[in-house]
Each structure stands twice: as structure tokens, then as C-alpha cells.
Amino acid sequence: MNGQLMTYWGRTMLTALQGHNQMDSMTNWFQRMCQDMTRMNSSLFQLWGMPAVPAPQGDMPHQWEQAWEPFLQMQQLCLQWIGMAPNRESAAQAEKIAHLEEKVQEQARTIQQLQGLMNKSGAGNNELINQFQKLIDQQSRQFQQFTTNVGEYLKGSAAKAATPKQS
């Protein structure tokens, strides 16, 4: 029994050591991946002319989050640039446009209501317009009569001047 117990504990310790080696390998791999992702992010940000994101500092889970967030931002920008992902700013602008269109429709309804009120009160305006038209017609007739009288006067003056004076 002693031999089997020792074999069991030996295998357990070897398995734990192998697991620890695997964890060390995964940790090293993860660190290299974070460093590569940080370099790739800084290259892409530099390519797009944006300020570089500082290198992640701190423990591993936070390094992953710090490296992942800029990568997602850059990926979103690239997808928006080629038209495969919706642009959040465009969505905000579309929302503003929709709000402005509603406002325009509301103002158009207000204008129609005001025009309706003006048309209802238009009876008084029509009477004013008719009186103004009568005044213009009357002044037109007076001007025509004046020009006719001036023309007759000038004809009469010309006829008197044309007749010889008898002495």
C-alpha cells in the first residue's frame, strides 16, 4: 500500500507540475499577445493619424481589457470606413434629422392652421382690396379724362394758331 500511495502522490505532483508549466506557458503566450496587440493598436492608430493609446500597465486581466478596448475601437472604425458597420455618429445624426423632420412637420401644420385663420378673416381683407381696386379705377378714369382734356386743349390751341388773323 505504501508503494501505491507513493505512486499516486508522485503522479499527482507530476500532473500539478505539468499543469503549472502549462499555466506558465499560457501566461507567457498571453503577455506576448497583449504586447503584440498593443503594438498593432499603436500602428493602426498611427496609420489613422490618431494619438497612440498608452501601453497597458498592471496585472494580466486588466492588461487584456486595456489592450482589447483600443483594438475593438480600431476594428469598429475600419468596419465603418468600409461600410460594413453602422456609424454611431451617423446614427446620432439620423436621429437628429428625424427630430428636425418632426419639427418641420409640426411647423407646417402650424402654418396651415394660421393660413386657415387668415382665410377665415379674409372676408374683411377682401372688402379692403375691393375698395382699393375701386379707388385705383376711379383714379385711372380721372387720369384718362385729364389726358383727353389736355389733348383737346392742345388741339384747340393749335387750331387757333393755324387760322390767319384778319385785321
C-alpha positions in Angstrom: 0.0 0.0 0.0 2.8 2.3 0.6 4.1 1.9 -2.9 0.7 2.6 -4.4 0.3 5.7 -2.2 3.7 7.0 -3.2 2.9 6.3 -6.9 -0.4 8.2 -6.6 1.3 11.2 -4.9 4.1 11.1 -7.4 1.7 11.2 -10.4 -0.4 13.9 -8.7 2.7 16.1 -8.2 3.9 15.5 -11.8 0.4 16.4 -13.1 0.4 19.5 -11.0 3.9 20.4 -12.2 2.8 19.9 -15.8 -0.3 22.0 -15.1 1.9 24.7 -13.6 4.2 24.6 -16.7 1.1 24.8 -18.9 -0.1 27.8 -16.9 3.3 29.5 -17.2 3.3 28.8 -21.0 -0.2 30.3 -21.3 0.8 33.3 -19.2 3.8 34.0 -21.4 1.7 33.5 -24.5 -0.9 35.9 -23.2 1.7 38.5 -22.3 3.2 38.3 -25.8 -0.3 38.5 -27.3 -1.0 41.6 -25.3 2.3 43.2 -26.3 1.6 42.3 -30.0 -1.9 43.7 -29.7 -0.6 46.9 -28.2 2.0 47.3 -31.0 -0.7 46.6 -33.6 -3.1 49.1 -32.0 -0.4 51.8 -31.9 0.5 51.1 -35.5 -3.1 51.3 -36.6 -3.8 54.5 -34.6 -0.6 56.0 -36.1 -1.8 55.0 -39.6 -5.1 56.8 -39.0 -3.4 59.8 -37.5 -4.9 59.4 -34.1 -2.9 59.7 -30.8 -1.4 56.5 -29.7 -3.0 54.6 -26.8 -0.6 54.2 -23.8 0.8 50.7 -23.3 -1.3 48.8 -20.7 0.1 48.7 -17.2 -0.8 46.5 -14.3 -1.9 42.9 -13.8 -2.9 40.5 -16.6 -6.7 40.7 -16.6 -6.5 44.5 -16.7 -3.8 44.4 -19.4 -6.2 42.3 -21.5 -9.0 44.8 -21.1 -6.7 47.7 -21.7 -5.4 46.1 -24.9 -8.7 44.8 -26.1 -10.7 48.1 -25.9 -8.5 50.1 -28.4 -8.4 47.1 -30.7 -12.2 47.0 -30.7 -12.3 50.7 -31.4 -9.9 50.4 -34.3 -11.8 47.4 -35.7 -15.1 49.4 -35.4 -13.5 52.4 -37.3 -12.2 50.1 -40.0 -15.6 48.4 -40.4 -17.3 51.8 -40.5 -14.8 53.0 -43.1 -15.6 50.2 -45.5 -19.3 50.5 -44.8 -19.9 47.2 -43.0 -20.8 48.5 -39.6 -23.2 51.3 -38.6 -21.5 54.5 -37.7 -22.6 55.7 -34.3 -22.2 59.3 -35.3 -24.3 58.7 -38.4 -27.0 57.1 -36.2 -26.9 60.1 -33.9 -27.2 62.4 -36.9 -30.0 60.4 -38.4 -31.8 60.7 -35.0 -31.3 64.5 -35.1 -32.6 64.6 -38.7 -35.7 62.6 -37.7 -36.3 65.0 -34.8 -35.9 68.0 -37.1 -38.2 66.5 -39.7 -40.9 66.1 -37.0 -40.3 69.7 -36.1 -40.7 70.8 -39.7 -44.0 68.8 -40.0 -45.2 70.4 -36.8 -44.4 73.9 -38.1 -46.0 73.1 -41.4 -49.2 72.1 -39.6 -49.0 75.4 -37.6 -48.5 77.4 -40.9 -51.6 75.6 -42.4 -53.6 76.5 -39.3 -52.5 80.1 -39.4 -53.3 80.3 -43.1 -56.8 78.8 -42.4 -57.3 81.5 -39.8 -56.2 84.2 -42.2 -58.6 82.8 -44.9 -61.4 82.9 -42.4 -60.6 86.5 -41.6 -60.0 87.2 -45.3 -63.6 88.5 -45.8 -62.6 91.8 -44.2 -59.4 91.8 -46.3 -61.4 91.2 -49.5 -63.6 94.2 -48.8 -60.5 96.3 -48.3 -59.0 95.0 -51.5 -62.2 95.8 -53.4 -62.3 99.4 -52.1 -58.6 99.8 -53.0 -59.4 98.5 -56.5 -62.4 101.0 -56.9 -60.0 103.8 -55.9 -57.5 102.8 -58.5 -60.2 102.5 -61.2 -61.5 106.0 -60.2 -58.0 107.5 -60.4 -57.5 105.8 -63.8 -60.7 107.3 -65.2 -59.7 110.7 -63.8 -56.3 110.4 -65.4 -57.8 109.4 -68.8 -60.2 112.3 -68.6 -57.4 114.6 -67.8 -55.2 113.5 -70.7 -58.3 113.7 -73.0 -58.9 117.3 -71.9 -55.2 118.2 -72.3 -55.2 116.7 -75.8 -58.4 118.7 -76.7 -56.9 121.9 -75.3 -53.7 121.4 -77.3 -55.7 120.7 -80.5 -57.7 123.9 -79.9 -54.6 125.9 -79.3 -53.0 124.6 -82.5 -56.2 125.3 -84.5 -56.3 128.9 -83.3 -52.6 129.4 -84.1 -53.2 127.9 -87.6 -56.1 130.3 -88.5 -54.9 133.6 -90.1 -55.6 136.8 -88.2 -57.8 139.2 -90.0 -57.2 142.8 -89.5 
